[in-house]
Amino acid sequence: MSSARRLWWSLGSVTYATLALELALIRWVSQQVRVFAYLNNTHTSPPWWLLAAALPLLWHSRKVVTALSLAGIVICSAASIGGASFSPTTASI
């Protein structure tokens, strides 16, 4: 097997293994940690998740520019999705 082909096979194997591990960890953590299990059942939209993920960064930065940037990103993301539903339980088929 050529070195280029071997490289692609190893890259594909590592990618697949990483994806499988990530999915397994996501399922395991959501069952083990109650907070994540409760959050799985909330029907919040992505702008709220973006805000929750960015709050630690805002806490550590504590600059006005960072707060304004975060507010702009959350507002733009909320405006871009409109009233779309992202939960598989509420999606209509």
C-alpha positions as CSV (number, residue, x, y, z in Angstrom):
1,M,0.0,0.0,0.0
2,S,1.4,3.4,-0.9
3,S,2.2,5.9,1.8
4,A,-0.5,8.3,0.6
5,R,-3.2,5.6,0.7
6,R,-2.0,4.5,4.1
7,L,-2.3,8.0,5.3
8,W,-5.9,8.3,4.1
9,W,-6.9,5.0,5.7
10,S,-5.4,6.1,9.0
11,L,-7.0,9.5,8.8
12,G,-10.4,7.9,8.1
13,S,-10.0,5.4,10.9
14,V,-9.1,8.0,13.4
15,T,-12.0,10.2,12.2
16,Y,-14.4,7.3,12.5
17,A,-13.1,6.3,16.0
18,T,-13.3,9.9,17.2
19,L,-16.9,10.2,16.0
20,A,-17.9,6.9,17.6
21,L,-16.3,7.9,20.9
22,E,-17.9,11.4,20.8
23,L,-21.4,9.9,20.3
24,A,-20.8,7.3,23.0
25,L,-19.7,10.0,25.4
26,I,-22.6,12.3,24.6
27,R,-25.1,9.5,25.3
28,W,-23.3,8.4,28.5
29,V,-22.9,11.9,29.9
30,S,-26.6,12.7,29.3
31,Q,-27.6,9.7,31.3
32,Q,-25.1,10.2,34.1
33,V,-25.3,13.9,34.7
34,R,-28.8,15.0,35.6
35,V,-28.3,18.5,34.4
36,F,-27.6,17.3,30.9
37,A,-30.5,14.9,31.1
38,Y,-32.8,17.7,32.0
39,L,-31.4,20.0,29.4
40,N,-32.1,17.3,26.7
41,N,-35.8,17.7,27.4
42,T,-35.9,21.5,27.2
43,H,-37.1,22.9,23.9
44,T,-34.9,25.9,23.8
45,S,-33.7,27.4,20.5
46,P,-30.0,27.6,19.4
47,P,-29.6,31.3,20.4
48,W,-30.1,30.4,24.0
49,W,-27.6,27.5,23.8
50,L,-25.1,30.0,22.1
51,L,-25.7,32.4,24.9
52,A,-25.2,29.7,27.6
53,A,-22.0,28.6,25.9
54,A,-20.6,32.1,25.6
55,L,-21.3,33.3,29.1
56,P,-18.0,31.9,30.6
57,L,-16.1,33.7,27.9
58,L,-17.9,36.9,28.7
59,W,-17.2,36.3,32.4
60,H,-13.5,36.0,31.9
61,S,-13.2,38.9,29.4
62,R,-15.4,41.5,31.1
63,K,-15.0,44.0,28.3
64,V,-17.8,46.1,26.9
65,V,-16.8,45.2,23.4
66,T,-17.1,41.5,24.2
67,A,-20.6,42.0,25.7
68,L,-21.8,44.0,22.7
69,S,-20.4,41.4,20.3
70,L,-22.1,38.6,22.2
71,A,-25.4,40.5,22.2
72,G,-25.1,41.1,18.5
73,I,-24.4,37.5,17.7
74,V,-27.3,36.2,19.8
75,I,-29.7,38.8,18.4
76,C,-28.6,38.0,14.8
77,S,-28.9,34.2,15.4
78,A,-32.4,34.6,16.9
79,A,-33.4,36.8,14.0
80,S,-32.0,34.3,11.4
81,I,-33.9,31.3,12.7
82,G,-37.2,33.1,13.1
83,G,-39.7,30.8,14.8
84,A,-38.2,27.6,13.6
85,S,-38.4,24.5,15.8
86,F,-35.2,22.4,16.2
87,S,-36.5,19.7,18.6
88,P,-37.2,16.3,17.0
89,T,-40.1,15.8,19.4
90,T,-41.9,19.0,18.1
91,A,-41.0,18.6,14.5
92,S,-44.0,17.8,12.3
93,I,-43.7,15.0,9.8
